[in-house]
Amino acid sequence: MNLHPDLQDKLQVLDQLLISMNRIMISFSGGVDSTFLLARAKHVLSDRVLAVTAASETFPQKEVDSAVQLAKSFSVRHIVTQIEELRNANFVNNDTDRCYHCKTGLFTHLLDIAKLEHISTICDGSNYDDLSDYRPGFKALHNLSIRSPLLEAKLTKEEIRLISKEMGLPTWNKPSFACLSSRIPYGTKITLEKITQIEEAEEFLKSMGILQIRVRHHDAIARIEVYPKDFPIILENYHEISDALRGLGFHYVTLDLQGYQTGSMNRRITATNTNS
């Protein structure tokens, strides 16, 4: 691969980390980060890697299907397991530690699978950029001794995309995705109805050719986040979009003029922590 020496060094650090773990399970969503991690693990560990995808109400079935196909293309053993997040009252209540409760439930479940598989190390796809956002899930990872090799190798999202492209991975330019519950403001209960509204609204907008999209659920209001370059698509089709989203149960449909921003629901928390 034709990589900058600094990036080549980080890749070598990652490979050595994986080799030192010997046999691992990867929490595999099929996104940019976990796909890259799985590909590198397969490269250095061969058959000593197991991918596990957790299907749930907040993770669209099309993402599960994509993860299945990706794992198959790498010839990696892959398990799809079901978790029921909406049965977890702490998750449903959606306080500012929602991600902590989500990750605790997920990785406790994966630890049970790992025990049956005689695997001692579980890895996730957190990257170095994740340190800059509000991530209560990191506490859960620490408590359960989950490893984050991409973060440990100090690989950023942009670097992961660049190496993925060099490796020929189909996910190198895949839009960022987070569980659908992240579209619901903290303090507002998570329900299957809201999750379904969000998923269907985002799929409708994607059908118009918008790749990076978030529909934030503010009860009666749908707040659309897209990159500014995609504003014309929204404005040119505003009648159709308004009718479709109102048909899903929203009373008002708005476009956020700040555009798409990762973790926009965390702004108030991040600002509070900064000012405290």
C-alpha positions in Angstrom: 0.0 0.0 0.0 1.1 3.5 -0.8 0.8 5.1 2.6 2.5 8.0 4.4 5.2 6.7 6.7 3.4 8.0 9.8 0.3 6.1 8.7 2.2 3.0 7.9 3.6 3.1 11.4 0.1 3.3 12.9 -1.0 0.4 10.8 2.0 -1.6 12.0 1.1 -0.8 15.6 -2.5 -2.0 15.0 -1.3 -5.2 13.5 1.0 -5.9 16.4 -1.8 -5.2 18.8 -4.0 -7.7 17.1 -1.2 -10.3 16.9 -0.6 -9.9 20.7 -4.3 -10.7 21.4 -3.9 -14.0 19.5 -7.7 -14.9 19.3 -10.4 -12.3 19.3 -14.1 -11.5 18.9 -15.0 -8.3 17.1 -18.3 -6.5 17.7 -19.1 -6.0 14.0 -21.6 -3.5 12.7 -20.4 -3.5 9.1 -19.5 0.2 9.4 -16.3 1.9 8.3 -14.4 1.2 11.5 -15.5 -2.3 12.4 -15.1 -3.4 8.8 -11.5 -2.1 8.6 -10.7 -3.7 12.0 -12.2 -7.0 10.8 -10.2 -6.9 7.6 -6.9 -6.3 9.4 -7.7 -8.9 12.0 -8.4 -11.5 9.3 -5.1 -10.4 7.6 -2.9 -11.0 10.7 -4.9 -13.6 12.7 -6.4 -15.7 9.9 -9.1 -18.0 11.4 -8.5 -16.8 14.9 -11.1 -14.0 14.6 -14.9 -14.2 15.1 -17.2 -11.4 14.1 -20.5 -10.9 16.0 -23.3 -8.6 14.9 -26.0 -7.6 17.4 -29.3 -7.2 15.7 -31.8 -5.0 17.6 -34.8 -2.7 17.1 -32.5 0.3 16.8 -30.2 -1.2 14.2 -31.9 -1.5 10.7 -32.1 -4.9 9.2 -30.4 -3.7 6.0 -27.3 -2.9 8.1 -27.4 -6.4 9.5 -27.7 -7.9 6.0 -24.8 -5.8 4.9 -22.7 -7.0 7.8 -23.5 -10.6 6.9 -22.3 -10.1 3.3 -19.2 -8.3 4.3 -18.1 -11.0 6.8 -18.8 -13.6 4.1 -16.6 -11.7 1.6 -13.7 -11.9 4.1 -14.3 -15.6 4.8 -14.7 -14.8 8.5 -16.8 -16.8 10.8 -19.8 -14.6 11.7 -22.6 -14.8 14.3 -25.7 -12.7 14.3 -27.2 -12.4 17.8 -30.4 -10.7 18.9 -30.5 -8.1 21.7 -33.6 -6.5 23.1 -32.6 -2.9 24.1 -36.2 -1.8 24.5 -36.6 -4.2 27.4 -33.9 -2.3 29.3 -35.6 0.4 31.3 -32.3 2.4 31.7 -32.0 2.5 27.9 -35.6 3.4 27.3 -35.5 6.2 29.8 -32.8 7.8 27.6 -30.9 9.7 30.2 -27.4 11.2 29.4 -25.9 7.8 30.2 -28.0 5.9 27.7 -24.9 4.8 25.7 -23.4 3.4 28.9 -26.4 1.2 29.6 -26.6 0.2 25.9 -22.9 -0.8 25.8 -23.1 -2.6 29.1 -26.0 -4.7 27.9 -24.4 -5.4 24.5 -21.0 -6.4 25.7 -22.3 -8.4 28.7 -24.2 -10.4 26.1 -21.1 -10.7 23.9 -19.0 -11.8 26.8 -21.4 -14.7 27.3 -20.9 -15.7 23.7 -17.1 -15.3 24.0 -17.0 -17.6 27.0 -18.8 -20.3 25.0 -16.3 -19.7 22.2 -13.3 -19.8 24.5 -12.3 -16.3 23.4 -10.8 -14.0 26.1 -10.6 -10.8 24.1 -13.4 -8.7 22.6 -12.7 -5.7 20.5 -14.9 -2.8 19.3 -14.4 -0.3 16.5 -13.9 2.9 18.5 -11.4 5.2 16.8 -9.2 8.0 18.0 -11.7 10.7 17.0 -14.3 9.3 19.4 -12.3 10.7 22.3 -13.4 14.2 21.2 -17.1 13.5 21.6 -19.3 12.7 24.6 -19.0 8.9 24.9 -20.4 7.5 28.2 -20.1 4.1 26.5 -16.3 4.2 27.1 -17.0 3.6 30.8 -18.8 0.4 30.0 -16.0 -0.7 27.7 -13.4 0.0 30.5 -15.5 -1.8 33.1 -15.9 -4.9 31.0 -12.3 -4.9 29.7 -13.3 -4.4 26.0 -10.4 -3.5 23.8 -10.5 -0.7 21.1 -7.4 -1.4 18.9 -8.1 1.4 16.4 -8.2 3.9 19.3 -5.1 2.3 20.9 -3.2 2.7 17.6 -4.4 6.4 17.4 -6.1 5.9 14.1 -8.6 8.7 13.1 -11.7 8.2 11.0 -10.1 10.0 8.0 -7.0 7.7 8.3 -9.2 4.6 8.5 -11.1 5.7 5.4 -7.8 6.3 3.6 -6.3 2.9 4.5 -9.6 1.2 3.7 -9.6 2.7 0.2 -6.0 1.5 -0.3 -7.1 -2.0 0.8 -10.0 -1.9 -1.6 -12.7 -2.2 1.2 -16.2 -1.3 -0.1 -16.9 0.6 3.1 -14.1 3.2 2.7 -16.6 5.9 1.8 -19.7 4.5 3.5 -21.7 7.2 5.3 -21.3 7.3 9.1 -24.1 5.5 11.0 -25.1 5.4 14.6 -28.0 3.5 16.3 -31.3 5.1 15.6 -31.8 5.9 19.3 -29.2 8.6 18.9 -31.7 10.7 17.0 -33.9 11.1 20.1 -33.0 13.9 22.6 -31.9 12.8 26.1 -34.7 12.8 28.6 -37.3 11.7 26.0 -38.3 8.1 26.2 -37.3 5.7 23.4 -40.1 3.8 21.8 -40.4 1.4 18.9 -42.8 3.9 17.2 -40.2 6.7 17.3 -37.5 4.3 16.0 -39.7 3.2 13.2 -40.6 6.8 12.3 -36.9 7.8 12.2 -35.9 4.7 10.1 -38.6 5.3 7.5 -38.0 9.0 7.3 -34.3 8.5 6.7 -34.9 5.8 4.1 -37.2 8.1 2.2 -34.6 10.9 2.2 -31.9 8.5 1.1 -34.1 7.5 -1.9 -33.6 11.0 -3.1 -29.8 10.5 -3.4 -28.8 11.9 0.0 -26.2 9.7 1.5 -25.4 11.3 4.9 -28.7 12.0 6.7 -30.0 12.3 10.3 -33.7 12.8 11.2 -33.7 14.0 14.8 -37.0 13.2 16.6 -38.3 16.1 18.7 -41.8 14.6 19.4 -44.0 16.4 16.8 -41.0 17.9 15.0 -38.6 16.1 12.5 -35.3 18.0 12.3 -33.4 17.1 9.2 -29.6 17.2 9.2 -27.8 16.9 5.9 -24.6 18.4 4.5 -25.1 22.0 3.1 -24.3 20.6 -0.4 -27.5 18.6 -0.1 -29.7 21.6 1.0 -30.9 22.1 -2.7 -32.3 18.6 -2.8 -34.3 19.2 0.3 -35.6 22.6 -0.9 -36.4 21.4 -4.4 -38.5 18.6 -2.9 -39.8 20.2 0.2 -43.5 19.5 -0.6 -42.9 15.8 -1.1 -40.6 15.5 1.9 -43.1 17.4 4.1 -46.0 15.2 3.0 -44.0 12.0 3.5 -42.7 12.8 7.0 -46.1 14.2 8.1 -47.5 10.9 6.8 -45.2 9.1 9.3 -46.7 11.1 12.2 -44.6 14.2 12.4 -46.6 17.5 12.6 -43.7 19.8 11.6 -40.7 19.2 9.3 -37.6 21.4 9.6 -34.2 21.7 8.0 -31.3 22.3 10.4 -29.3 25.2 8.8 -26.1 24.1 10.7 -26.1 21.0 8.6 -25.2 17.4 9.5 -22.9 17.2 12.5 -21.8 14.0 14.2 -23.1 13.8 17.8 -25.2 16.9 17.5 -27.5 15.7 20.3 -24.4 15.9 22.6 -23.8 19.6 22.0 -25.5 20.8 25.2 -23.8 18.1 27.3 -20.4 18.9 25.8 -21.0 22.6 26.4 -22.0 22.0 30.0 -19.0 19.9 30.7 -16.7 22.6 29.1 -18.2 25.4 31.1 -18.3 23.5 34.4 
